[in-house]
Amino acid sequence: MSHDADKLIRQLSLVAFLMAERRPITARDVKGNVEGYSEMSDEAFARRFYSDRAELIGLGVPLHSQRDEFTGEELYTLRSEQYFLPELKLEEDELAALQTALYLLEGKFAYAEPLRVALQNLALGRPTALEAPPESAMRRVELRDPDYSAEMSGRLTKLENAISKQRTIKFRYWTITRNEENDRSVNPYALLPERGSWYLIGLDLDDDTVKTFRVSRIRGDIRFATRRERDFRAPEHFDPTEYRGRENWQFGELVGKAEVELDPDTAWWAERMIERGEVEEGVLRTDYADMAQLASWVLRQDGRARPTAPRELVKDVKESLTRVAERHTGDPDKPAREVAAKGESDPELERLAGPVAPERFGVLQALLAYLLVRAGDEGRVDIPAEEMSERFHLTREQLEEHLGLLNLVNFGGGCYAVYATLAGDHVHVERELFGDAFRRPPRLTPLEARAIRLALEFVGPMIAAEAHTPLDRVRKKLEETFGQFELPDGVEPEAGSADEGHVRTFSDAITRHQVVEIEYVNADGAHSERVIEPHVLERELPWWYVHSWDRTREAQKSFRLDRMRSVRLLDETFEPRADLEPEKLSDVRTARVLFDAEVAPWRIERGARPLADGTALEELRFGSEDWLVGEILSHRGRAVVLEPEDLRARVRARARELKRELGPAKRAAAKR
């Protein structure tokens, strides 16, 4: 039997023994009665028992210890009421909505398997099973995670493992600001999803600084730095939430505060979407660490944002506009020859790891509870093997191995919980003497709880819409259900976000084929009122979209929900258009854009072609000329439209116009 299998049997048997005894026990009791310890030397037992206890606590098992005041021995307890899930308070439609989310996320969500195990526990003993949702529900929502891939899942698996075990890791990392790769040694503290990308927060041991690493920029394999069972402890004062909600100009040490006048519609959007800043009377006040990034954001607004302080920001914006105009005057630059992009180290190393797997301990807990519930009061049952394989996502070989491990879990003194065998097409289950002790679902492990929280962050508004329940209520019920332990990363889903009400409205409208009236502010800042026939919702991190037929424009259109000032259901219904395919851009044009070496690495990361002189060439698709102008302006003269010529002229004219408009803003800044 493998080392991991031995450990699982020890840990499950330890939990079983503690629950069966219902009294404080000593280490001597454990060594003499628990499967897997009795043959060890005292030194090996002390080491393994300490390691197993630490892992169980990390898995959310509420083991407690205290010293006996008379003997001085350590006493260990595990109260059953703290081991099992509290009474489940989710309504059937709320649980069904979570199950719909699981099916929607399958193959697009790195944590789908821990989520599956968590929902198995939540649904245990209820009439609602983990069944596929209606096809109509699947058609109503499209889900896309631009950062998801087999390689990404492999990296997340390894990073989750390192974080939970507090192991130092080594990897090669591409520092995009310097466009170079270096070896890093890191104590990993937390993984955070932010704006459609995954980030690792950890202590860089080379300079003893806590840093943020974008996971997609890790090259090659991720490996443990030592063979120790634990290398570090995360500092008590570490708070992962401090690393969330930052704008591009807020990464690094904050050096000042800026003020930017905004047009009314832009002020409305900024107030909703910029977390670390405040908008009062049309003025955005925000701390910044990188003035160039803030200037880039101002320029992207294409005149809808005007900097007033500090003077250096006003100067940067004006100089950037001068560069843009100059770079688009005369004949376009001639790009250098193309070169091959630098490839990552062997990605097969990451593919082998697969998606984030649930802890095997958690799977065995859930499987044991499920078998005993199915055995019922009669104490025996035959379950179709195919049903169990599908329910727990196990191959026949894995199912047989898991059942074999459960057969060895012992309560001490030769007492067992279950006997289960795979015979032909069925699993035969017989409840043993102590089987009743595990007929309830256990608390979720931290990884399972994390999977639910991440699912809420990904598709939470849709869950609330499907359950016709406000998201904060669904989330509150889940938190009450999955235990009291603290999650190590502090990730909080964005419950009650500005999009939640819109998602609910559109979900209902799509189901009922109901016409909707919206008040919309597009990326160019133009305000309009539209009457639309909504067909499909799409979640492409970090945004929500609705694909629809726009009656106002008599064309297929897609709208971002965060740009809707109001949404109103109308009494009129519509006949769904079978030929409407979800796509964000219609009437697409293409511009050839040359990016300077300073910004080329970021564009190459997004698909641009690298050139021999360090620049990058990109065929940029766009549906709106105003959007393209804002995009070019945001690069502060480091991006040049090569063709078509009419767009070069438009960018040049707009840059000169905006520079003239900034004059009053500069004088206002000088008076401060």
C-alpha positions as CSV (number, residue, x, y, z in Angstrom):
1,M,0.0,0.0,0.0
2,S,1.3,3.5,-0.9
3,H,2.5,6.0,1.7
4,D,-0.5,8.3,0.9
5,A,-2.9,5.4,1.4
6,D,-1.3,4.5,4.7
7,K,-1.6,8.1,5.8
8,L,-5.3,8.4,4.8
9,I,-6.2,5.2,6.8
10,R,-4.3,6.6,9.8
11,Q,-6.1,9.9,9.6
12,L,-9.6,8.6,9.1
13,S,-9.1,5.9,11.8
14,L,-7.8,8.6,14.2
15,V,-11.0,10.7,13.5
16,A,-13.1,7.6,14.0
17,F,-11.4,6.6,17.3
18,L,-11.8,10.1,18.7
19,M,-15.5,10.2,17.8
20,A,-16.1,6.7,19.2
21,E,-14.4,7.3,22.5
22,R,-16.2,10.6,23.3
23,R,-13.7,11.4,26.0
24,P,-10.3,13.0,26.1
25,I,-7.6,10.5,25.0
26,T,-3.8,10.5,25.3
27,A,-1.2,9.8,22.7
28,R,-0.7,6.4,24.3
29,D,-4.3,5.6,23.6
30,V,-3.8,6.5,20.0
31,K,-0.7,4.5,19.5
32,G,-2.3,1.4,21.1
33,N,-5.6,1.5,19.3
34,V,-5.5,3.4,16.0
35,E,-4.8,1.6,12.7
36,G,-1.3,2.4,11.4
37,Y,0.4,3.6,14.6
38,S,1.0,0.5,16.7
39,E,3.9,-0.8,14.7
40,M,5.9,2.4,14.9
41,S,8.8,3.3,17.1
42,D,8.1,6.0,19.7
43,E,10.1,8.5,17.7
44,A,8.3,7.7,14.4
45,F,4.9,7.7,16.2
46,A,5.6,11.2,17.7
47,R,6.6,12.5,14.3
48,R,3.7,11.0,12.3
49,F,1.1,11.8,15.0
50,Y,2.1,15.4,15.0
51,S,2.0,15.6,11.2
52,D,-1.4,13.9,11.0
53,R,-2.9,16.2,13.6
54,A,-1.6,19.3,11.8
55,E,-3.0,18.0,8.4
56,L,-6.4,17.2,9.9
57,I,-6.7,20.6,11.5
58,G,-5.7,22.1,8.1
59,L,-8.5,20.0,6.5
60,G,-11.0,21.6,8.8
61,V,-11.3,18.7,11.3
62,P,-11.9,20.4,14.7
63,L,-9.3,18.6,16.8
64,H,-8.7,20.1,20.2
65,S,-6.0,19.5,22.8
66,Q,-5.3,20.5,26.4
67,R,-2.9,19.5,29.0
68,D,-4.0,17.3,31.9
69,E,-3.4,19.3,35.1
70,F,-2.6,16.1,37.1
71,T,-0.5,14.0,34.8
72,G,0.9,16.7,32.4
73,E,-0.1,14.6,29.4
74,E,-1.7,16.1,26.4
75,L,-5.4,15.2,26.0
76,Y,-7.1,15.2,22.6
77,T,-10.8,15.5,21.8
78,L,-13.1,15.6,18.7
79,R,-16.7,16.5,19.4
80,S,-19.1,15.0,16.8
81,E,-21.3,18.1,16.8
82,Q,-18.3,20.1,15.6
83,Y,-17.3,17.5,13.0
84,F,-20.6,17.3,11.1
85,L,-22.3,20.0,9.0
86,P,-25.0,21.9,10.9
87,E,-28.5,21.4,9.7
88,L,-28.7,22.5,6.1
89,K,-30.9,25.6,5.6
90,L,-30.7,26.0,1.9
91,E,-34.1,25.8,0.1
92,E,-34.4,23.3,-2.7
93,D,-34.3,25.9,-5.5
94,E,-31.2,27.5,-3.9
95,L,-29.4,24.2,-3.9
96,A,-30.6,23.5,-7.4
97,A,-29.1,26.8,-8.5
98,L,-25.7,25.9,-7.0
99,Q,-25.9,22.6,-8.8
100,T,-26.6,24.5,-12.1
101,A,-23.5,26.5,-11.4
102,L,-21.5,23.3,-11.0
103,Y,-22.5,22.1,-14.4
104,L,-22.0,25.5,-16.0
105,L,-18.5,25.7,-14.6
106,E,-17.5,22.2,-15.6
107,G,-14.4,22.3,-17.8
108,K,-14.1,26.1,-17.3
109,F,-13.4,26.3,-13.6
110,A,-10.2,25.0,-11.9
111,Y,-12.0,24.2,-8.7
112,A,-14.9,22.2,-10.2
113,E,-14.0,19.0,-8.5
114,P,-13.8,20.3,-4.9
115,L,-17.1,22.2,-5.6
116,R,-18.6,18.8,-6.6
117,V,-17.6,17.2,-3.3
118,A,-18.9,20.2,-1.4
119,L,-22.3,20.0,-3.1
120,Q,-22.4,16.3,-2.5
121,N,-22.2,17.0,1.3
122,L,-24.7,19.8,1.0
123,A,-27.2,17.6,-0.8
124,L,-26.7,14.4,1.3
125,G,-30.0,12.9,2.5
126,R,-32.1,15.4,0.6
127,P,-34.5,14.6,-2.3
128,T,-32.5,16.9,-4.6
129,A,-29.7,14.9,-6.2
130,L,-26.8,16.3,-8.2
131,E,-28.6,16.0,-11.5
132,A,-27.9,17.9,-14.7
133,P,-29.9,21.1,-15.0
134,P,-32.5,21.6,-17.7
135,E,-31.0,22.3,-21.1
136,S,-32.8,25.6,-21.2
137,A,-30.8,26.8,-18.2
138,M,-27.6,25.8,-19.8
139,R,-28.5,27.8,-23.0
140,R,-29.3,31.0,-21.0
141,V,-25.8,31.5,-19.7
142,E,-22.4,31.3,-21.4
143,L,-19.3,31.2,-19.2
144,R,-15.7,32.1,-20.3
145,D,-12.6,32.4,-18.2
146,P,-9.9,33.8,-20.4
147,D,-7.2,32.7,-17.9
148,Y,-8.4,29.1,-17.7
149,S,-6.4,26.3,-19.3
150,A,-5.1,22.9,-18.5
151,E,-1.7,24.4,-17.7
152,M,-3.3,27.0,-15.4
153,S,-5.2,24.3,-13.6
154,G,-1.9,22.4,-13.1
155,R,-0.2,25.4,-11.6
156,L,-3.2,26.1,-9.3
157,T,-3.1,22.5,-8.1
158,K,0.5,22.8,-7.1
159,L,0.1,26.2,-5.5
160,E,-2.9,25.2,-3.5
161,N,-0.9,22.2,-2.2
162,A,2.0,24.4,-1.2
163,I,-0.2,27.0,0.5
164,S,-2.1,24.4,2.6
165,K,1.1,22.6,3.6
166,Q,3.1,25.8,4.1
167,R,5.9,24.7,1.8
168,T,8.5,26.9,0.2
169,I,8.3,26.7,-3.6
170,K,10.7,27.4,-6.5
171,F,9.8,28.4,-10.0
172,R,11.0,30.4,-12.9
173,Y,9.1,33.7,-13.4
174,W,8.8,36.2,-16.3
175,T,9.0,39.7,-14.9
176,I,7.1,41.5,-17.6
177,T,8.3,45.0,-16.6
178,R,11.9,44.0,-17.3
179,N,11.0,41.4,-19.9
180,E,13.3,38.8,-18.3
181,E,13.0,35.4,-16.6
182,N,14.5,34.6,-13.2
183,D,14.4,31.8,-10.6
184,R,12.3,32.7,-7.5
185,S,12.0,31.1,-4.1
186,V,8.7,32.0,-2.5
187,N,6.7,31.3,0.7
188,P,3.2,31.2,-0.8
189,Y,0.5,32.8,1.4
190,A,-2.6,33.0,-0.8
191,L,-4.1,32.7,-4.3
192,L,-6.5,35.4,-5.5
193,P,-8.6,35.7,-8.6
194,E,-8.6,39.4,-9.7
195,R,-10.0,40.9,-12.9
196,G,-10.0,37.6,-14.8
197,S,-6.5,36.5,-13.8
198,W,-5.0,34.5,-10.9
199,Y,-2.3,35.9,-8.6
200,L,-0.1,34.3,-6.0
201,I,0.7,36.4,-3.0
202,G,3.9,35.3,-1.2
203,L,7.2,36.2,0.5
204,D,10.0,36.5,-2.1
205,L,12.9,35.0,-0.1
206,D,15.5,36.7,-2.4
207,D,14.7,40.2,-1.0
208,D,12.3,39.3,2.0
209,T,9.4,41.2,0.4
210,V,5.8,40.2,0.1
211,K,5.0,40.3,-3.7
212,T,2.2,39.6,-6.1
213,F,3.0,37.1,-8.9
214,R,0.7,36.6,-11.9
215,V,0.3,32.8,-12.2
216,S,0.2,32.8,-16.0
217,R,3.7,34.3,-16.0
218,I,5.2,31.3,-14.1
219,R,7.4,29.3,-16.4
220,G,8.0,25.6,-16.3
221,D,7.5,23.5,-13.2
222,I,6.7,24.5,-9.7
223,R,8.6,22.4,-7.1
224,F,9.1,22.2,-3.4
225,A,12.3,23.8,-2.2
226,T,12.9,21.3,0.6
227,R,11.7,17.8,1.8
228,R,10.5,19.1,5.1
229,E,6.8,18.7,6.0
230,R,6.5,22.4,6.7
231,D,8.8,25.3,5.8
232,F,7.1,28.4,7.2
233,R,4.1,29.8,9.0
234,A,2.2,32.7,7.4
235,P,2.5,35.8,9.5
236,E,-0.5,36.6,11.7
237,H,-0.9,40.1,10.4
238,F,-1.1,39.0,6.7
239,D,-4.4,40.0,5.2
240,P,-5.0,38.9,1.5
241,T,-7.9,41.4,1.1
242,E,-5.4,44.2,1.1
243,Y,-4.3,43.0,-2.3
244,R,-7.7,43.0,-3.9
245,G,-9.6,45.8,-5.6
246,R,-6.5,47.8,-6.7
247,E,-6.5,49.7,-10.0
248,N,-3.5,49.5,-12.3
249,W,-2.1,52.8,-10.9
250,Q,-2.3,51.5,-7.3
251,F,0.2,48.6,-7.5
252,G,3.3,49.3,-5.4
253,E,3.9,51.9,-2.7
254,L,1.4,54.7,-2.8
255,V,3.1,58.1,-3.4
256,G,0.3,60.6,-3.8
257,K,-3.3,61.5,-4.3
258,A,-4.7,62.7,-7.6
259,E,-7.9,64.5,-8.6
260,V,-9.7,64.0,-12.0
261,E,-12.8,65.8,-13.2
262,L,-15.3,63.4,-14.8
263,D,-18.2,63.8,-17.1
264,P,-21.5,62.7,-15.4
265,D,-21.8,59.3,-17.0
266,T,-18.2,58.5,-16.4
267,A,-18.5,59.7,-12.8
268,W,-21.5,57.3,-12.3
269,W,-19.4,54.4,-13.7
270,A,-16.3,55.2,-11.7
271,E,-18.3,55.5,-8.5
272,R,-19.6,52.0,-9.0
273,M,-16.4,50.3,-10.3
274,I,-13.4,52.0,-8.6
275,E,-13.1,50.5,-5.2
276,R,-10.1,52.4,-3.9
277,G,-11.2,56.0,-4.6
278,E,-14.1,58.2,-4.1
279,V,-16.2,60.3,-6.5
280,E,-17.8,63.5,-5.1
281,E,-19.5,66.1,-7.2
282,G,-18.0,64.7,-10.4
283,V,-14.4,64.6,-9.1
284,L,-12.5,61.3,-8.6
285,R,-10.0,61.4,-5.8
286,T,-7.6,58.5,-5.8
287,D,-4.3,57.4,-4.3
288,Y,-1.7,56.3,-6.8
289,A,1.6,54.5,-6.9
290,D,2.2,54.7,-10.7
291,M,1.4,58.1,-12.3
292,A,1.9,56.8,-15.8
293,Q,-0.8,54.1,-15.3
294,L,-3.2,56.8,-14.0
295,A,-2.4,59.0,-17.0
296,S,-3.1,56.0,-19.2
297,W,-6.6,55.6,-17.6
298,V,-7.3,59.3,-18.0
299,L,-6.4,59.2,-21.7
300,R,-8.5,56.1,-22.3
301,Q,-11.6,58.1,-21.3
302,D,-11.0,60.2,-24.5
303,G,-11.9,63.5,-23.0
304,R,-14.4,62.3,-20.4
305,A,-11.8,62.6,-17.7
306,R,-9.6,65.7,-17.1
307,P,-6.8,65.7,-14.5
308,T,-6.5,68.7,-12.2
309,A,-4.0,67.6,-9.6
310,P,-1.1,67.0,-9.2
311,R,0.6,69.2,-11.8
312,E,2.8,66.3,-12.8
313,L,-0.2,64.3,-13.8
314,V,-1.5,67.1,-16.0
315,K,1.9,67.5,-17.5
316,D,2.2,63.8,-18.2
317,V,-1.2,63.7,-20.0
318,K,-0.4,66.7,-22.2
319,E,3.1,65.4,-23.1
320,S,1.5,62.0,-23.9
321,L,-1.0,63.7,-26.3
322,T,1.8,65.6,-28.0
323,R,3.6,62.2,-28.6
324,V,0.5,60.6,-29.9
325,A,-0.1,63.5,-32.4
326,E,3.6,63.5,-33.5
327,R,3.6,59.7,-34.0
328,H,0.6,59.9,-36.2
329,T,1.9,62.7,-38.4
330,G,3.6,62.0,-41.7
331,D,4.4,58.5,-43.1
332,P,3.7,55.6,-40.7
333,D,6.7,53.8,-39.1
334,K,8.0,50.7,-40.9
335,P,7.9,47.7,-38.6
336,A,10.9,45.4,-38.2
337,R,10.8,41.8,-39.2
338,E,8.9,39.3,-37.2
339,V,10.7,36.9,-34.8
340,A,9.5,33.8,-33.0
341,A,7.9,34.4,-29.6
342,K,9.8,33.1,-26.6
343,G,8.1,29.8,-25.6
344,E,7.4,28.7,-22.1
345,S,9.3,25.9,-20.5
346,D,7.8,22.5,-21.2
347,P,4.1,23.0,-20.5
348,E,3.6,19.2,-20.3
349,L,4.9,19.4,-16.8
350,E,1.8,21.5,-15.8
351,R,-0.7,19.5,-17.9
352,L,0.1,16.4,-15.9
353,A,-1.1,17.9,-12.7
354,G,-4.7,18.4,-14.1
355,P,-7.4,20.5,-12.5
356,V,-7.4,21.3,-8.8
357,A,-8.3,18.0,-7.1
358,P,-10.3,17.9,-3.9
359,E,-8.4,16.6,-0.9
360,R,-8.6,12.8,-1.0
361,F,-9.5,12.9,2.7
362,G,-12.5,15.0,1.9
363,V,-13.6,12.7,-0.9
364,L,-13.4,9.7,1.4
365,Q,-15.4,11.5,4.1
366,A,-18.1,12.4,1.6
367,L,-18.1,8.9,0.1
368,L,-18.4,7.2,3.5
369,A,-21.3,9.4,4.5
370,Y,-23.1,8.8,1.2
371,L,-22.7,5.0,1.5
372,L,-24.1,4.9,5.0
373,V,-27.0,7.2,4.1
374,R,-27.9,5.0,1.2
375,A,-27.7,1.9,3.4
376,G,-30.4,3.4,5.5
377,D,-31.9,1.8,8.6
378,E,-31.7,-1.7,7.0
379,G,-28.0,-1.4,7.0
380,R,-27.4,-2.7,3.5
381,V,-27.9,-1.7,-0.1
382,D,-26.7,-2.3,-3.7
383,I,-25.9,0.9,-5.6
384,P,-25.2,1.0,-9.4
385,A,-21.4,1.5,-9.8
386,E,-22.0,3.8,-12.8
387,E,-24.1,6.1,-10.6
388,M,-21.3,6.4,-8.0
389,S,-18.6,6.9,-10.6
390,E,-20.6,9.7,-12.1
391,R,-21.6,11.3,-8.8
392,F,-18.0,11.4,-7.5
393,H,-16.2,11.6,-10.8
394,L,-14.2,8.4,-10.1
395,T,-13.1,5.8,-12.6
396,R,-14.0,2.2,-11.8
397,E,-10.4,1.6,-10.6
398,Q,-10.5,4.7,-8.4
399,L,-13.9,3.8,-6.9
400,E,-12.6,0.3,-6.0
401,E,-9.5,1.8,-4.4
402,H,-11.5,4.3,-2.4
403,L,-13.9,1.5,-1.2
404,G,-10.9,-0.6,-0.1
405,L,-9.5,2.3,2.0
406,L,-12.9,2.8,3.7
407,N,-13.1,-0.9,4.6
408,L,-9.9,-0.4,6.6
409,V,-11.0,2.6,8.7
410,N,-11.1,1.3,12.2
411,F,-12.5,2.7,15.4
412,G,-10.1,0.8,17.6
413,G,-10.4,-2.7,18.9
414,G,-11.3,-4.1,15.5
415,C,-14.6,-2.1,15.1
416,Y,-15.4,-0.7,11.7
417,A,-17.9,1.6,10.0
418,V,-18.7,0.1,6.6
419,Y,-17.9,-2.8,4.3
420,A,-18.3,-2.0,0.7
421,T,-17.3,-4.0,-2.4
422,L,-17.5,-3.5,-6.1
423,A,-19.1,-6.6,-7.6
424,G,-19.9,-6.4,-11.3
425,D,-22.1,-3.4,-12.0
426,H,-23.0,-2.7,-8.4
427,V,-21.4,-1.6,-5.1
428,H,-22.6,-3.8,-2.3
429,V,-22.7,-1.9,1.0
430,E,-23.1,-3.2,4.6
431,R,-23.1,-0.9,7.6
432,E,-20.8,-2.1,10.4
433,L,-21.0,-1.6,14.2
434,F,-20.0,2.1,14.2
435,G,-21.6,3.0,10.9
436,D,-24.2,5.3,12.5
437,A,-21.4,7.6,13.6
438,F,-20.8,8.7,10.0
439,R,-24.3,8.9,8.6
440,R,-24.2,12.7,8.5
441,P,-22.2,14.8,6.1
442,P,-18.9,16.2,7.5
443,R,-18.1,19.9,7.5
444,L,-16.5,21.1,4.3
445,T,-12.7,21.2,4.1
446,P,-11.2,24.6,3.5
447,L,-10.6,23.8,-0.2
448,E,-14.2,22.8,-0.6
449,A,-15.4,25.9,1.1
450,R,-13.0,27.9,-1.1
451,A,-14.4,26.3,-4.2
452,I,-17.9,27.4,-3.2
453,R,-16.8,30.9,-2.5
454,L,-14.9,31.1,-5.9
455,A,-18.0,29.7,-7.6
456,L,-20.0,32.5,-6.0
457,E,-17.6,35.1,-7.2
458,F,-17.7,33.6,-10.7
459,V,-21.4,33.1,-11.2
460,G,-22.9,34.3,-7.9
461,P,-25.4,36.7,-9.4
462,M,-26.7,34.0,-11.7
463,I,-27.1,31.6,-8.7
464,A,-29.2,34.3,-7.0
465,A,-31.2,34.8,-10.1
466,E,-31.9,31.1,-10.6
467,A,-32.9,30.8,-6.9
468,H,-34.9,34.1,-7.0
469,T,-33.1,34.9,-3.8
470,P,-30.7,37.9,-3.1
471,L,-27.1,36.7,-3.3
472,D,-26.2,37.9,0.1
473,R,-28.9,35.6,1.6
474,V,-27.6,32.6,-0.4
475,R,-24.1,33.4,0.7
476,K,-25.0,33.9,4.3
477,K,-26.8,30.5,4.4
478,L,-23.8,28.8,2.8
479,E,-21.4,30.4,5.4
480,E,-23.7,29.2,8.2
481,T,-23.6,25.7,6.7
482,F,-20.0,25.1,5.9
483,G,-18.4,25.7,9.2
484,Q,-16.6,28.0,11.5
485,F,-13.0,27.5,10.4
486,E,-11.2,30.5,8.9
487,L,-10.3,30.3,5.2
488,P,-6.5,30.8,4.7
489,D,-6.8,33.3,1.9
490,G,-9.6,35.6,3.1
491,V,-11.2,35.6,-0.4
492,E,-14.7,37.1,-0.2
493,P,-17.0,36.8,-3.1
494,E,-18.4,40.1,-4.4
495,A,-21.9,39.5,-3.0
496,G,-24.6,42.0,-3.8
497,S,-22.5,43.5,-6.6
498,A,-24.0,46.2,-8.9
499,D,-24.6,43.6,-11.6
500,E,-26.7,41.2,-9.4
501,G,-30.0,42.9,-9.9
502,H,-29.4,43.2,-13.7
503,V,-28.5,39.5,-13.9
504,R,-31.7,38.5,-12.2
505,T,-33.8,40.7,-14.4
506,F,-32.2,39.4,-17.6
507,S,-32.4,35.8,-16.4
508,D,-36.1,36.2,-15.9
509,A,-36.5,38.0,-19.3
510,I,-34.6,35.3,-21.2
511,T,-36.7,32.6,-19.6
512,R,-40.0,34.4,-20.3
513,H,-38.9,35.9,-23.7
514,Q,-39.7,39.3,-22.3
515,V,-38.6,42.6,-23.9
516,V,-36.3,44.9,-21.8
517,E,-35.6,48.6,-21.9
518,I,-32.1,49.7,-20.8
519,E,-30.3,53.0,-20.3
520,Y,-26.8,52.4,-21.5
521,V,-23.4,54.2,-21.4
522,N,-21.0,52.6,-23.9
523,A,-17.3,52.4,-23.8
524,D,-17.1,55.7,-25.7
525,G,-19.2,57.5,-23.0
526,A,-22.2,57.8,-25.3
527,H,-25.5,57.7,-23.4
528,S,-28.6,56.0,-25.1
529,E,-31.9,54.3,-24.3
530,R,-32.5,50.9,-26.0
531,V,-35.3,48.4,-26.3
532,I,-33.8,44.9,-26.6
533,E,-34.7,41.2,-26.9
534,P,-32.2,39.4,-24.5
535,H,-31.2,35.9,-25.6
536,V,-28.0,34.9,-23.7
537,L,-26.1,36.0,-20.6
538,E,-22.3,35.6,-20.7
539,R,-19.8,35.8,-17.9
540,E,-16.4,36.5,-19.2
541,L,-14.3,37.4,-16.2
542,P,-14.5,40.0,-14.9
543,W,-17.6,41.2,-16.8
544,W,-21.2,40.2,-17.4
545,Y,-22.6,40.6,-20.9
546,V,-26.1,40.1,-22.5
547,H,-26.3,39.2,-26.1
548,S,-29.5,40.5,-27.7
549,W,-31.4,41.8,-30.6
550,D,-31.5,45.6,-30.4
551,R,-34.9,46.9,-31.6
552,T,-33.7,50.5,-31.4
553,R,-30.9,49.8,-33.9
554,E,-32.4,46.8,-35.7
555,A,-29.3,44.8,-35.2
556,Q,-27.7,42.2,-33.0
557,K,-25.9,43.8,-30.1
558,S,-24.0,42.8,-26.9
559,F,-24.1,45.0,-23.8
560,R,-21.9,45.0,-20.7
561,L,-24.1,45.0,-17.6
562,D,-21.9,47.3,-15.5
563,R,-22.5,50.0,-18.1
564,M,-26.3,49.9,-17.6
565,R,-27.7,52.8,-15.6
566,S,-31.2,51.2,-15.5
567,V,-32.9,48.1,-16.6
568,R,-36.7,47.7,-16.9
569,L,-38.9,44.7,-17.9
570,L,-41.6,45.6,-20.4
571,D,-44.9,43.8,-20.7
572,E,-44.2,42.8,-24.3
573,T,-42.8,39.4,-25.3
574,F,-40.7,38.3,-28.3
575,E,-40.1,35.2,-30.4
576,P,-36.5,34.0,-29.9
577,R,-34.3,34.3,-33.0
578,A,-32.8,30.9,-33.8
579,D,-30.0,32.5,-35.8
580,L,-28.7,34.8,-33.0
581,E,-25.2,33.7,-32.1
582,P,-23.5,35.2,-29.0
583,E,-20.7,37.5,-30.2
584,K,-19.5,40.8,-28.7
585,L,-18.4,42.6,-31.9
586,S,-20.4,43.3,-35.0
587,D,-19.3,45.3,-38.1
588,V,-15.7,44.5,-37.1
589,R,-12.8,46.4,-38.6
590,T,-9.1,45.8,-38.2
591,A,-6.3,48.2,-37.5
592,R,-2.5,47.4,-37.8
593,V,-0.9,48.8,-34.6
594,L,2.8,49.0,-33.8
595,F,3.6,48.9,-30.1
596,D,6.9,50.3,-28.7
597,A,9.3,48.1,-26.8
598,E,8.2,49.6,-23.5
599,V,4.7,48.1,-23.8
600,A,5.3,45.3,-26.3
601,P,5.6,42.5,-23.6
602,W,2.1,43.2,-22.4
603,R,0.7,43.1,-26.0
604,I,2.7,39.9,-26.9
605,E,1.2,38.3,-23.8
606,R,-2.2,39.1,-25.4
607,G,-1.3,37.7,-28.8
608,A,0.6,40.4,-30.6
609,R,3.5,39.3,-32.9
610,P,7.1,40.1,-31.6
611,L,9.4,42.0,-33.9
612,A,13.2,41.9,-34.1
613,D,13.8,45.4,-32.5
614,G,11.7,44.5,-29.4
615,T,8.5,46.1,-30.7
616,A,5.3,44.2,-31.4
617,L,2.7,44.3,-34.2
618,E,-0.9,43.6,-33.7
619,E,-4.0,43.3,-35.9
620,L,-6.4,45.0,-33.5
621,R,-10.1,44.2,-34.1
622,F,-12.6,46.9,-33.1
623,G,-16.2,47.6,-33.5
624,S,-16.1,51.3,-32.6
625,E,-13.7,53.9,-33.9
626,D,-14.1,55.9,-30.6
627,W,-13.0,52.8,-28.7
628,L,-9.9,52.4,-30.8
629,V,-9.0,56.1,-30.4
630,G,-9.3,55.7,-26.6
631,E,-7.2,52.5,-26.7
632,I,-4.4,54.2,-28.7
633,L,-4.4,57.3,-26.5
634,S,-4.1,55.2,-23.4
635,H,-0.7,54.0,-24.5
636,R,0.6,57.6,-24.2
637,G,2.4,57.7,-27.6
638,R,3.8,54.2,-27.3
639,A,1.3,52.7,-29.8
640,V,1.0,53.8,-33.4
641,V,-1.8,53.0,-35.9
642,L,0.0,52.1,-39.2
643,E,-3.2,51.6,-41.2
644,P,-5.9,52.4,-42.2
645,E,-4.9,56.0,-42.9
646,D,-8.3,57.5,-42.0
647,L,-7.8,56.2,-38.4
648,R,-4.3,57.6,-38.2
649,A,-5.8,61.0,-39.1
650,R,-8.6,60.6,-36.5
651,V,-6.2,59.7,-33.7
652,R,-3.9,62.7,-34.6
653,A,-6.8,65.1,-34.7
654,R,-8.3,63.9,-31.4
655,A,-5.0,64.1,-29.6
656,R,-4.5,67.7,-30.7
657,E,-8.1,68.6,-29.7
658,L,-7.7,67.0,-26.2
659,K,-4.5,68.8,-25.6
660,R,-6.2,72.2,-26.3
661,E,-9.0,71.2,-23.9
662,L,-6.6,70.5,-21.1
663,G,-5.5,74.1,-20.9
664,P,-8.1,75.2,-18.3
665,A,-7.5,72.1,-16.3
666,K,-3.8,73.1,-16.1
667,R,-4.6,76.6,-14.8
668,A,-7.0,75.1,-12.3
669,A,-4.2,72.9,-11.0
670,A,-1.8,75.8,-10.7
671,K,-4.1,77.6,-8.3
672,R,-4.0,74.7,-5.8
